[in-house]
Amino acid sequence: MKRILLLICFSILVCACKKNPNHDSLIEPANTKGSLSGILLPLGASANIYATDVQGKIYTASVNTVVGSFQFDQLPAGDYQLSVPPSTIYYPLTNRSVRVLAGQTIGTGPIMLDQVPGAMGSVSGTLLPVGSGTSVTATNKKTGQAFVVIPEKAYGGFNLGLPSGDYTLSFTVAAPLESPDEVSITISGKPVSLGTMNCKPGNSGSITGSFNPVASAATIQAIHNLSGTVTSGFIDRYKNTLFFPVLLPGTYTIKTTAYTPYLSPADITAVVTKGNTTDVGMITLPYNTDVRILSYKMNGLATVRYNPPATFIDGVLKFSVSTSNPPATPESRNSSSTAMVFSLDGITGPGKYNFTGTNVSNMSYTATTSNGYSKTVTNWGVYGPGASAQVEITAIDAAKRTIKGKYAAVLVADKIGTANKSITEGEFYLNY
């Protein structure tokens, strides 16, 4: 019996000694760590950023070189000093304090490093022929770090910002050209200009020539007679010259298109040989005698129109010219248009004639503006006092069916308070 009582007492004692599952000693400790994130600028300023706690322990985070972002994960809550070591380009970061809170991610915002004066420079130049360069690479001779820029396709120019140091510049170009020789430069906080860098011809040749008259040619192309490859040439409208800088050897057909009032010339043939320039001489574009020309100035602005509608029948001359300005952007609704109508009867030959303001003897100008919802139309013409218009017929050729003359006018608006329109230096050459 005593043994049974002893066993019962022992069991009660063991149960009493079992830990309560809700006792504080079994509650998991609270989270005492947090995170820290931010952005380090300028991009590429440093590969790492450091956080030092009050005991002097240092934590390291990598900096994303593309976007500059960084993040410290699982930092013990507390105060930290952020730091970035000095470099030849940027001053160090030494005085940025931040407090990490338990269970939270703290954002520092952008951290901008100050640049050491004179630490950055640049190199610029132009790689010719235009459109031939695919890349320019500057390699630091000491660190091996490479900086790359792509030349502008429109003019071949390039500009590359570089930290101070010694560099080797190399170039890649499109075949069949060969790259210019490598260039050594020193960057010391100032821009370095290389000027013009010319590609080596390699297995290529070129074509040059000129046009007559000035500004008559619109486009020029060289078509390889065997492969059919089409290459567009460059037209210098100031020097009135043409240039095909890179062409594979072979025979080409040269095609030119013209601006009005000129006609496209006949095709010519040119032979290109390796390393040589073929001069096709002067290409003359014939004048189109069938084109109608109308020009005038209004408020100092010159206008030239080709092939306007025109008739000259039984002494009555009529022509009109219009312009249209659609909305500048898809979002804009603003548009405008103008129309000038010229009508004069009683023409018997060369001489001066006055407009009388009738249906068959009037010069009118109409301006229309619209905002997409409403339209405003204003008319000017030979309406009453203050209005005047005169034309001088300088030549009539019945055989060629052409008429030529000059005109000027002061036109009065059909709305009170609207300023007059002054038309000066008007000239026309019309086929009828």
Stockholm file with secondary structure:
# STOCKHOLM 1.0

chainA/1-432         MKRILLLICFSILVCACKKNPNHDSLIEPANTKGSLSGILLPLGASANIYATDVQGKIYTASVNTVVGSFQFDQLPAGDYQLSVPPSTIYYPLTNRSVRVLAGQTIGTGPIMLDQVPGAMGSVSGTLLPVGSGTSVTATNKKTGQAFVVIPEKAYGGFNLGLPSGDYTLSFTVAAPLESPDEVSITISGKPVSLGTMNCKPGNSGSITGSFNPVASAATIQAIHNLSGTVTSGFIDRYKNTLFFPVLLPGTYTIKTTAYTPYLSPADITAVVTKGNTTDVGMITLPYNTDVRILSYKMNGLATVRYNPPATFIDGVLKFSVSTSNPPATPESRNSSSTAMVFSLDGITGPGKYNFTGTNVSNMSYTATTSNGYSKTVTNWGVYGPGASAQVEITAIDAAKRTIKGKYAAVLVADKIGTANKSITEGEFYLNY
#=GR chainA/1-432 SS CHHHHHHHHHHHHHHHHSCCTTSGGGSCCCCCEEEEEEEEESTTSCSEEEEEETTCCEEEEECCTTTCEEEEEEEESEEEEEEECCCSSBCCEEEEEEEECTTCEEEEEEEECCBCTTCEEEEEEEEESTTCEEEEEEEETTTCCEEEECCCTTTCEEEEEEESEEEEEEEEECTTSBCCCCEEEEESSSEEEEEEEECBCSSCEEEEEEEESTTCEEEEEEEETTTCCEEECEEETTTTEEEEEEECSEEEEEEEEECTTBCCCCCEEEEECTTCEEEEEEEECCBCTTCCEEEEEETTEEEEEESCCEEEETTEEEEEEEEEECCSSTTCCCEEEEEEEEEECCCCSSEEEECCSBTTBEEEEEEEEECSSCEEEEEEESCSTTCEEEEEEEEEETTTTEEEEEEEEEEEESSTTCCCEEEEEEEEEEEC
#=GC SS_cons         CHHHHHHHHHHHHHHHHSCCTTSGGGSCCCCCEEEEEEEEESTTSCSEEEEEETTCCEEEEECCTTTCEEEEEEEESEEEEEEECCCSSBCCEEEEEEEECTTCEEEEEEEECCBCTTCEEEEEEEEESTTCEEEEEEEETTTCCEEEECCCTTTCEEEEEEESEEEEEEEEECTTSBCCCCEEEEESSSEEEEEEEECBCSSCEEEEEEEESTTCEEEEEEEETTTCCEEECEEETTTTEEEEEEECSEEEEEEEEECTTBCCCCCEEEEECTTCEEEEEEEECCBCTTCCEEEEEETTEEEEEESCCEEEETTEEEEEEEEEECCSSTTCCCEEEEEEEEEECCCCSSEEEECCSBTTBEEEEEEEEECSSCEEEEEEESCSTTCEEEEEEEEEETTTTEEEEEEEEEEEESSTTCCCEEEEEEEEEEEC
//
